[in-house]
Amino acid sequence: MAAAAVGDDVYDEDPTVKQLEARLAEMSGHEAGLFFPSGTQSNLVALLCHCQRGDEYIVGQDAHTYKYEGGGAAVLGSIQPQPLELAADGTIPLDKIEAAIKADDFHFARTRLLALENTIGGKIISQDYIQQARSLANRHGLGFHLDGARVFNAAVGQGLPLEAITREFDSVSICLSKGLGAPVGSVLVGNRAMLDEAKRWRKMVGGGMRQIGILAAACIYAIEHNVDRLIDDHRLAQALAEKLVDTEGLYVHGDKASTNMLYLSTPGSDGQAFHSWCQDRGLLFGGRNPARLVVHKQISAAQIEQAADTIKQYFASQSSAA
């Protein structure tokens, strides 16, 4: 990062940013890329490019673009979300998508976009489903966007090149700051005309930065060194699930981990006591009930053992207290 060649990216003069954008565009099977400080912002700009005021996008009820990104599309773009309940495998049932597409009638918001997420809740969306959703979008003239915050996990988890997943979409937001370990940064990929529009929106929402090659250099390092090792995170997450699955009083969702994520529930509780117990002993995770445990590149096999022991100790204490 310290040695990165830099320039003013607002004027398209930062060579390291250009290198990153071109690299991810090529890897994803798209014409161009655009660097953003966050995945929230790159998703927002993608929605702003696909939809106008009064338009609608169809999205999963638990998808980040709808549930966890501050309602940005509605607040800043006047774009109506149409959230649909997800199936157990993380997909939006195709028949529900068909039923949700609005008729061409001035009573309704105009359905313009279908947005998916892969992975979602750690679950990999199958290639077959993506192709069927692509065909559905084509039949109805919809744009097709992917929140690919963890799309490298989906690719590695299936033994596929990134392009096999991302080329099916009109636009993809790819985070480098998740399992790949970069401190900051996402890249939106798509065709050149869309990315030209995205650059205007990025400036408007505050994402135009100057000598950011120092950040892009970290993202390039992450791509070059940390993609293949994602499978180690998946294996450690599964190892943790296997250690916990028979713990009395604890429910391991699906009896396993999905890629690098493990979800745990404490039936009959709000999960706060469990969360506090673990936090006090240095085991940090998000959520309460269910709790979401995410394995990343700084987690070792020894720490997985320690995490399992901490969790088991909590439930043993609950059993003895009863």
N, C-alpha and C positions, 0 to 999 in steps of 0.2 A: 504493500500500500504506500509506504514512504517513497518508494522509487518510481511510482506510477507517473507516466507522462500525462499532463493535464492541460486543459484549455477551458474556454468558456462554453459550457454545454448549452446554455440558452441560445448561443449563436452557432451551435452545432460544430464547435471547435475542439471538443475534448476527444483525443484519439483513443483513450482507453475505454470511454463510454461507447464510442462507435464500434470498437472491437467486441465488446460484450454484446451489444445489440445485434450485430451481424452474426455473432457466434450462436446466440439463442435462436435467431430467426432461421438459420440454416439447420440447427438441430431439431427444430420443431416443424420444419416443412413449410415455413411462411416467408413472405417477401421481406418483411422489415420488423424491427423491434424498437421499443421506446422504453427508456429507463425511468423508473418511478421510485420515490423513497419508500413506498409501502404498497402491499397488496390491496389494502382497502382503497387507496387512491387509484391504482391501476384498474381494479374492478369498476369503480365508480366511473372513470373516464370511458371504459368500454361500454357501459350502459348508456352513457350520454351520447356516444357515437352511434349506437344502434337505434336509439329511441329519441323521439321528440316529446315536447310537452303534451300530455294527454295520451301518450302511448302506454303500453303495458308490456311487462315481461313476466313470463311464467318461470317459477323457481320453486325449489323444494322448501318446505316449511322450516327445516333446520339448516338450510344453506347459509353460509356466511354472508353472501351478498344481500340476503333478506334479513336475517336475524341478528347478525353480529357486527354489522358495519354502520350502525348509527342511523339507519334509514336514509342514507345519503341520496340514493336515487330519487326517492319521493321528495325529500326536503330540498335538494339542490337542483334536481332535474325535472320535477313535476311528473315523474314517471311512476305509474301505478304498478306495484307488485301484485301478482296473482300467485300467492303461495299455495302449494299442494302438499298433502301429507306424503311422506316418503314410505316406500316399501321397506321391509326388513333388511334388504340387501343394499339400501341406500339410493336406489333408483326412484325416479318419479314414474309411476305406472303410465304406460303410453296411452291407455284408454282415458285416464284422467286428464292427460295433456290435451288429447283430442277434444274432450268435452269442455275444457276450459277456454279453448280458442274462441274468441268472440266473433259473432257475425259482423259483416260490414254494415253497421247500423249506427247512426249518430247517437243512439242511446248509450253506446258502449265505448269504453276505451279501446283503442286499436291495438290488437295483439301484434307485437313486432319481433319478439325475441324469446328464445328458449335458453335458459341459463342452467348449466349443470355444474357439479363440483366433483373432482376426482383427485385424491381420495376424499371421501366424506365420512367423518367420524372414524377415520382410519380404514374404511372399507373401500376396496377397489371396485370401480364400476367396470363391468365387463365390456370387452370390445364389441361383442354382438349387440349389447344394448346401445352402445354409442352409435353404431351404424344404423340401428333401427330408429333412434331418435333423430339422427341426421336426415334420414329419409322422410320422417314425419315433418321436420322443419322445412325441408325442400318442398314437400307437397303443399304446405300452407304459406310458403313465402316468408318464413321466419328466419331471422338471424340466429346464429348458434354460437353461444359463448361458453367458455370453460373457465371457472375459477380453479386454476391449477396450482394453488398454493403448495400442494404436496404431490404434484403430478409426477415428479421424479420417483417418489415412493411407489406410485402406481406402476410406473414403467419397470423399475427394478424388481418389484414384487411379482411381475409377470414375465420377467426376462425379455422385455421388449425394448427397442430403441424408443426414445422420447417421441419421435416423429410418428410412430405407429398410432399413438393416442392423439396427439395434438393436431395432426394434419386434417382431421375430420371437422375441426371447428373453424369458424370465421375469425374468431379472436380467442386468445388464451392469455390469462394472467399467470405468470410463473414467478413464484417467490424463491429467492436465494437465501432467505434469512430463516428458513425453517430447518429441516434436517440437514441441509447442506452446510449450515454453520456460518454463513456470512453475517456480519453485524447488522446489515440493513440492505434493502434493495429488492425490487421486483421489476420484471420486464414484461410489457404487453406486446404480444406478437400478433400480426395480421397482415392484410395487404397494405401496400404503400399509401393508397388513397385514404384508407381509414386511419393509418398512423399519422398522416399529415393533419387530419382533423383532431386526432387525439393529442397532438402536440399543442394545438391551440387550447383545448380543454385543460390540459395539464398546467399550462401557464395560468389559466383563469382560477384554478383551484389551488394554486400555490405550490405546484410541483416543479417549477422551473428552477434549477439550481446551477451553480457556476462550476467551479473546478472540482467536479465530483468524480474524476478519474480515480481518486484515492479510494472511493467506495466501490466503483466498478471493478477495480483491481482485486478487491476481496471477493467479489462475485465470480470473477474469472477463476481465481484460485479454487473457489468452492466447486465450480463445474469440473475443473481439471483433476481435483483430488478427492472429492467427497461424494461422488455419485455412487460408485460401485459399493462403497462401504455402507450404504443405507441398509443393505441386507443384514448387516450386523445388528442394527437397531431392531429390525423385525424379529430376528432370532432371540434377542434379549427380552423383548416384550413378550414373546411366546413363552420363554423360559419362566418369566415372572408369573404369567397366567397359570402355567402348569404347577407352580409351587403353591398357588393360592386357591386353586379351583375346589379343593376339598375342605376349605376352612369353614368351620361351623359359624353360622351367623353372617357370612359374607356371600354375596352373589356376584360371580364373575360373568359378565354379559357374554353370551354365546359360548361359555366355557373356554374362551381363547382370546388372544389378542388379534387385532386386525392391523397389519403392517406394524407401525411403531406405537400403536395406541392400545391401551387397556382400560376398560370401563368397569368400575366396581360400584355395587350398591349395598347399602345396609338396610335391609327390609325392616319396616316398623320404626324407622328413625329418619330425622332430617339430614343425617350425615355430619352435622356440625361437630359432635364429640369426637368422631373418628378423624375428621379433618384436623381438629386442634391437637389431638394426641400425636398424630404423625408430624404435624408442623413443629411441635415442641421438641421432637426428636430428630429434626433436620430433614424429614422426608416431605418434599414440597410437590404439590400437584394442584390442578385446577378443579373447580366444581365441588359439589357437596354430595348429592345423591341423584344421579350417579357421579362419582369422582372420575376424573379423566387423568390417567397416568401416561405421560408421553416420554418415550425413550429417545435420547439424542446422542450425539457423538461424544459428549463428555461423561456419559454413563458407562461404567465398567461392569463386568460380570460380578465382581466382588460387591459392587454397590447394589446390584440386583438382589444378591443374597441378603444384604443388609436391609433392603426395602421389604423383602418378603418376611424377614424375621420381625421387623418393626410392626408390620401389619398383623402378623399372627399373634404377637404379644398383646396387641389391643384386644383382639377377639378372645384370647385366653383370659384376659383380665375381666372381660364382660361375662364370660361363662362362670368364672369363680365368684364374681360378685353376685350372680344370680343364685 
